[in-house]
Amino acid sequence: MKRMLIIAVCLALLPGPSRAKDEAPVEAKTTNKNITIVEGTASADGKSDVREQVLEECIVSLPRVEELEANVNAQSQYLREINNDPAKSAHVKTYTATIDINYMQYQKVLYIITTNSVPAHDPVMKMVEKNIKQSRQIVSDPANGDMSAKNPKLEYFFSTPEAAIKDAKAKAAVWIRQQSAVVCGPKSIRESKENQ
């Protein structure tokens, strides 16, 4: 009896197989699913989008240089070393001249109007011919002035209104010559007069 008790106690004290080793390992279950996310917006608010495309553009007519009038501005300022003379500093009047060239521009424009709506709706296209008033401002360039001074760096000025006007008219004449290449032909002028 003592012997059986000792054997039972010894067996109880012996390390047995661990429970974790005896059990089958737990496997993580993973499920793969294909998910398609569709992101989109439907705009059926009835609003219209207007796009403009210029198909043809030209100048109907340009003024002659002799017809142009200049606006002269005078300014009194203190200048030092006038015309490179260290002893000459004084309050003098300087002048600038401005010329506004007004002209008419002919345009043939295609308007494309699209509407946001549920049923398919073809865009509306509309051709419009119009004359637009345009203006170009020409200002005399002080770099061409007949008087210089250090103010504090070397600058040039017009000492008379006539000199400023002459410079502005010369610049206007150059601009008018450059634009003469885009003056409308006889057909476009006739069409623009009919639409006035």
Secondary structure, DSSP 8 states (H G I E B T S, - for coil): -HHHHHHHHHHHHS----HHHHS---------------------S--EEEEEEEEEEEEEE---GGG--EEEEEEEEEEBSGGG-TT--EEEEEEEEEEEEEEEEEEEEEEEEEE--SS----EEEEEEEEEEEEEEEE--GGG-SEEEESSSEEEEBSSHHHHHHHHHHHHHHHHHHHGGGB--HHHHHHHHHT-
